[in-house]
Amino acid sequence: VYLETYGCQMNVNDTEIAWAILQKNGYARTKELDEADVVLLVTCSVREKAEQAIWNRLRHLKALKARRQQARAPLRIGILGCMAERLKEEILHREKLVDIVAGPDAYRDLPRLLAVAESGQQAANVLLSLDETYADILPVQTSAGGTTAFVSIMRGCDNMCTYCIVPFTRGRERSRPIASILQEVRMLSDQGVKEVTLLGQNVNSYRDLSEVQFQSVAAPGLSRGFSTVYKAKAGGLRFAHLLDQVSRIDPEMRIRFTSPHPKDFPDEASVLQLIQERHNICKQLHLPAQSGSTRVLEAMRRGYTREAYLELVHHVRDSIPGVSLSSDFIAGFCGETEEDHQQTLSLLREVGYNVGFLFAYSMRQKTRAYHRLQDDVPADVKKRRLEELIAAFREEAARANTALVGQDQVVLVEGPSKRSASELCGRNDGNIKVIFPDAELEDAAACGAPGRAQPGDYVVVKVTSASSQTLRGVPLRRTTLSRAAACH
């Protein structure tokens, strides 16, 4: 089987789950397309461009499949994930190329679907589940160098933002039991993984209801100025409890999480307190804003105003000194005026994010916007607004990163830099890429002999220059998270 992943970190994790299931069923994995008997594409539907990439890839695979017919057993092609869920009929009927289609909740069914495909029939399962979390399947980790890993803590989303296809492709929100998450993180720690990112469409609405005693816990309140279209759900162990437990497993393992929803940071701020207190929970938050205009935020059904969002940002910065912030923005949403766009620009400038993900709006069928709103911002205007947002973001990110010049940063080494074999690349606590020369280093613990840093090592790097994307510096010594925290 040959697996190819498109889209978000959730899809990286889904690829690992699908591979774990196939491996148990006797499949071997190849990195060479020409060796494959089965090609599976794990797909994304968030934007038109993501789907276009898959249709283009399928045209390439069509030629491969035609060549293969003559040579040996026919090649089987499968579409997995969000696009499978959204476009099942179209995928099966267009070009008659795809043999299997499996939605995000149907990966357990892959061996059966492939067996059906072996007999020359097309096979599909896009049933969305109310309870599938793959809690009992430990994903086979395939990430770079084995120093970092993604751990899925929940699936689906209940927020129903008007622009978003996710509730329709990934179904309703369900949380994985804490016990199974802790088991996976312990296993990763034993394998030497040094950084885990907890993944969910909306991590801070996590609720583990797997045991009777968890079900009587009161619902948390929303922060001031935030609202939700849903009744607050009572019961369940919350995200703060999970974060507390995960961070205790291995003090030398960094913990990150994505994505939280701004409306779900409750007033007791226990999550923010944990980030501030624990040296191995990264001082980094992803706070997706989407727009800086209250009017557009309302049309998007985000559940907060511009003012409430900014108040949350100030609260976060007061609670976690030196926190690194990242965000998502959409340019040219339905009905966005030039004035709305200017408000988004001013929000970008006021907050000064370190990392940003910015996109032009892409209307998706099935979403509330598709049924209720007009996609009325012309493509060239969207493009211009997106370019202006990117320019403003880069300027502010460069300024935020330049503030780190002269400081010592603890960097988790990921491996050689892409551009130069004589340099290493890693990320600091704020998730910003740091590049530095690969040189002989002292060991801060003084127990190891001087040597070169390896992937998975923590290195103290003095920052000498910065851009909007990266930091550069000189390595001082190897260290540990606990030692670095004690020195701080």
Residue pairs with C-beta under 8 A, 6 or more apart in sequence:
1 19
1 22
1 27
1 28
1 29
1 30
1 36
1 37
1 38
1 39
1 40
2 29
2 30
2 31
2 32
2 33
2 35
2 36
2 38
2 39
2 40
3 15
3 18
3 19
3 29
3 40
3 42
4 39
4 40
4 41
4 42
4 57
5 11
5 12
5 14
5 15
5 42
6 41
6 42
6 43
6 44
6 50
6 53
6 54
7 42
7 43
7 44
7 46
7 50
7 81
7 82
8 44
8 46
9 150
9 197
9 199
9 258
10 152
10 170
10 199
10 201
11 42
11 43
11 44
11 81
11 82
12 143
12 150
13 139
13 150
13 151
13 152
13 199
14 42
14 80
14 81
14 104
14 107
14 152
15 42
15 142
16 139
16 140
16 141
16 142
16 150
17 107
17 134
17 137
17 139
17 152
18 40
18 42
18 80
18 107
18 110
19 29
19 139
19 140
19 142
20 137
20 138
20 139
20 140
21 107
21 108
21 110
21 111
21 137
22 29
22 110
22 111
23 29
23 140
25 110
25 111
27 38
30 36
33 39
33 64
36 75
37 73
37 75
37 76
38 75
38 76
38 77
38 78
38 114
39 61
39 75
39 76
39 77
39 78
40 77
40 78
40 79
40 80
41 54
41 57
41 58
41 77
41 78
41 79
41 80
42 80
42 81
43 50
43 51
43 54
43 79
43 80
43 81
43 82
43 83
43 84
44 50
44 51
44 81
44 82
44 83
45 51
45 81
45 82
45 83
45 85
45 86
45 87
45 165
45 169
45 364
46 82
46 164
46 165
46 166
46 362
46 364
47 359
47 362
47 364
48 362
48 364
49 362
50 83
51 83
51 87
54 79
54 83
58 77
58 95
58 97
58 98
61 75
61 77
61 97
62 95
62 97
64 75
65 74
65 75
65 77
65 97
68 74
68 75
76 99
76 100
76 114
76 117
76 118
77 97
77 98
77 99
77 100
78 98
78 99
78 100
78 101
78 102
78 110
78 113
78 114
78 117
79 91
79 98
79 100
79 101
79 102
80 102
80 103
80 104
80 107
81 103
81 104
81 169
82 104
82 165
82 166
82 169
82 170
83 91
83 169
84 91
84 101
84 102
84 103
84 124
84 126
85 103
85 104
85 126
85 128
85 168
85 169
85 170
86 165
86 168
86 169
86 364
86 365
86 366
88 101
88 103
88 124
88 126
91 98
91 101
92 98
92 101
92 122
92 124
98 122
99 117
99 122
99 123
100 110
100 113
100 114
100 116
100 117
100 122
100 123
100 124
101 122
101 123
101 124
101 125
101 126
102 109
102 110
102 113
102 124
102 125
102 126
103 125
103 126
103 127
103 128
103 169
104 128
104 155
104 169
104 170
104 171
105 127
105 128
105 129
105 132
105 155
105 171
106 113
106 125
106 126
106 127
107 134
108 132
108 134
109 125
112 123
113 123
113 124
113 125
114 123
116 123
117 123
128 156
128 170
128 171
128 172
129 171
129 174
130 171
130 172
130 174
131 174
132 155
132 174
133 152
133 154
133 155
133 174
133 175
133 176
133 177
133 180
134 152
134 155
134 176
135 176
135 177
135 180
136 180
138 183
138 184
138 187
139 152
139 184
141 149
141 188
141 191
141 193
143 149
143 150
144 414
144 415
145 414
145 415
145 455
145 456
146 191
146 192
146 193
146 455
146 456
147 192
147 193
147 194
147 195
147 412
147 413
147 414
147 455
147 456
148 193
148 194
148 195
148 196
148 197
148 412
148 414
149 188
149 193
149 195
149 196
149 197
150 196
150 197
150 199
151 181
151 184
151 185
151 188
151 196
151 197
151 198
151 199
152 176
152 199
152 200
153 175
153 176
153 181
153 198
153 199
153 200
153 203
153 206
153 242
154 173
154 174
154 175
154 176
154 200
154 201
154 202
154 203
154 206
155 170
155 171
155 173
155 174
155 176
155 200
155 201
156 166
156 167
156 170
156 171
156 172
156 173
156 174
156 201
157 164
157 166
157 167
157 170
157 172
157 173
157 201
157 202
158 167
158 172
158 173
158 202
158 205
158 230
159 167
159 201
159 202
159 228
159 229
159 261
159 301
159 303
160 167
160 229
160 301
160 368
161 290
161 300
161 301
161 302
162 299
162 300
162 301
162 334
162 367
162 368
162 369
162 372
162 373
163 290
163 300
163 330
163 333
163 334
163 361
163 364
163 367
163 369
164 364
164 367
165 364
165 366
165 367
166 201
168 366
168 367
170 201
173 201
173 202
173 205
175 200
175 206
175 207
175 208
175 209
175 236
176 208
177 208
177 210
177 211
178 208
178 210
178 237
178 241
178 242
178 245
179 210
181 198
181 242
181 246
182 245
182 246
182 249
185 196
185 246
185 249
185 250
185 253
186 249
188 196
188 253
189 249
189 250
189 253
192 456
193 253
194 252
194 253
194 254
194 412
194 456
194 458
195 253
195 254
195 255
195 256
195 412
196 246
196 253
196 254
196 255
196 256
197 255
197 256
197 257
197 258
198 242
198 243
198 246
198 255
198 256
198 257
198 258
199 257
199 258
200 206
200 257
200 259
201 259
202 259
202 260
202 261
202 264
203 239
203 257
203 258
203 259
203 260
204 239
204 260
204 261
204 264
204 265
204 271
205 233
205 239
205 261
205 264
206 238
206 239
206 242
207 233
207 235
207 236
207 237
207 238
208 214
208 236
208 237
208 241
208 242
209 215
209 235
209 236
214 235
214 236
214 237
215 235
215 236
216 234
216 235
217 234
217 235
217 236
217 237
217 238
218 234
219 232
219 233
219 234
219 235
220 232
220 238
220 266
220 267
220 268
221 232
221 266
221 267
222 228
222 232
222 263
222 264
222 266
222 267
223 263
223 265
223 266
223 267
223 308
223 311
223 312
223 315
224 267
224 308
224 311
225 304
225 305
225 307
225 308
225 311
226 262
226 263
226 303
226 304
226 308
226 312
227 263
227 303
227 304
228 263
228 303
229 301
229 303
239 257
239 271
240 270
240 271
240 274
243 255
243 257
243 271
243 274
243 281
244 274
246 255
247 255
247 274
247 278
247 280
247 281
250 280
251 279
251 280
251 481
251 482
252 280
252 480
252 481
252 482
253 280
253 481
254 280
254 281
254 282
254 412
254 429
254 481
255 278
255 280
255 281
255 282
256 281
256 282
256 284
256 431
258 286
259 286
259 288
259 328
260 271
260 285
260 286
260 287
261 288
261 303
262 287
262 288
262 289
262 302
262 303
262 304
262 308
262 309
262 312
263 302
263 303
263 304
265 271
265 272
265 312
265 315
265 316
269 315
269 319
272 315
272 316
272 319
272 320
273 319
274 281
275 281
275 282
275 283
275 285
275 319
275 320
275 323
276 283
276 319
276 320
276 321
279 481
279 482
279 484
279 485
279 488
280 481
282 429
282 430
282 431
283 320
283 322
283 323
283 324
283 429
283 430
284 323
284 324
284 325
284 326
284 429
284 430
284 431
285 316
285 320
285 323
285 324
285 325
285 326
286 325
286 326
286 327
286 328
287 309
287 312
287 313
287 316
287 325
287 326
287 327
288 327
288 328
289 309
289 327
289 328
289 329
289 347
289 351
290 296
290 297
290 300
290 302
290 328
290 329
290 330
290 333
291 297
291 300
291 302
291 329
291 330
291 333
291 336
291 340
291 343
291 344
291 347
292 306
292 340
292 343
292 344
292 345
292 346
292 347
292 348
293 306
293 336
293 339
293 340
293 341
293 343
293 344
294 305
294 306
294 307
295 340
296 333
296 335
296 336
296 340
296 344
297 304
297 305
297 306
297 309
299 333
299 334
299 335
299 373
300 330
300 333
301 368
304 312
306 343
306 347
309 347
310 347
310 350
310 351
313 325
313 351
316 323
316 325
317 323
322 430
323 430
324 354
324 355
324 400
324 429
324 430
324 431
324 432
325 351
325 352
325 353
325 354
325 355
326 353
326 354
326 355
326 356
326 357
326 431
327 351
327 353
327 355
327 356
327 357
328 356
328 357
328 358
328 359
329 344
329 348
329 356
329 357
329 358
329 359
329 389
329 393
330 359
330 360
330 361
331 341
331 344
331 358
331 359
331 360
331 361
331 382
331 385
331 386
331 389
332 341
332 360
332 361
332 377
332 381
332 382
332 385
332 386
333 361
333 369
333 377
334 361
334 363
334 369
334 373
334 374
334 375
334 376
334 377
335 373
335 374
335 376
335 377
336 361
336 377
336 385
341 385
341 388
344 389
345 388
345 389
345 392
348 356
348 389
348 392
348 393
348 396
349 392
349 396
351 396
352 396
352 397
352 399
352 400
353 393
353 396
353 397
353 400
354 397
354 400
354 401
354 430
354 431
354 432
355 397
355 431
355 432
356 390
356 393
356 397
358 386
358 389
358 390
358 393
359 386
360 379
360 382
360 383
360 385
360 386
361 375
361 377
361 382
363 369
363 370
363 375
364 370
369 375
377 385
393 468
394 468
395 468
397 468
397 469
398 466
398 467
398 468
401 432
401 466
401 467
401 468
401 470
401 471
402 466
404 432
404 463
404 466
404 471
405 463
405 464
405 465
405 466
406 462
406 463
407 462
407 463
408 460
408 461
408 462
408 463
408 476
409 428
409 429
409 434
409 460
409 461
409 462
409 463
409 471
409 473
410 428
410 429
410 458
410 459
410 460
410 461
410 479
410 481
410 484
411 426
411 427
411 428
411 434
411 436
411 458
411 459
411 460
411 461
412 426
412 427
412 456
412 457
412 458
413 424
413 425
413 426
413 453
413 454
413 455
413 456
413 457
413 458
413 459
414 425
414 426
414 427
414 455
415 424
415 425
415 455
416 423
416 424
416 425
416 438
417 423
417 424
417 425
417 435
418 425
422 437
422 438
423 435
423 436
423 437
423 438
424 435
424 436
424 437
424 438
424 453
424 459
424 475
425 433
425 434
425 435
426 433
426 434
426 459
427 433
427 434
428 434
428 461
428 471
432 470
432 471
433 469
433 470
433 471
434 461
434 463
434 470
434 471
434 472
434 473
435 470
435 471
435 472
435 473
436 459
436 461
436 472
436 473
436 474
436 475
437 474
437 475
438 452
438 453
439 452
439 475
440 450
440 451
440 452
441 450
441 451
441 452
441 453
441 459
441 475
441 476
441 477
441 478
442 450
442 477
442 478
443 449
443 450
443 451
443 477
443 478
444 460
444 477
444 478
444 479
444 480
444 483
445 478
445 479
445 480
445 483
448 478
453 459
453 475
453 478
457 478
458 478
458 479
458 480
458 481
458 484
459 475
459 476
459 477
459 478
459 479
460 475
460 476
460 477
460 478
460 479
460 484
461 471
461 473
461 474
461 475
461 476
462 473
462 474
462 476
463 471
463 472
463 473
464 472
464 473
464 474
465 471
465 472
465 473
466 472
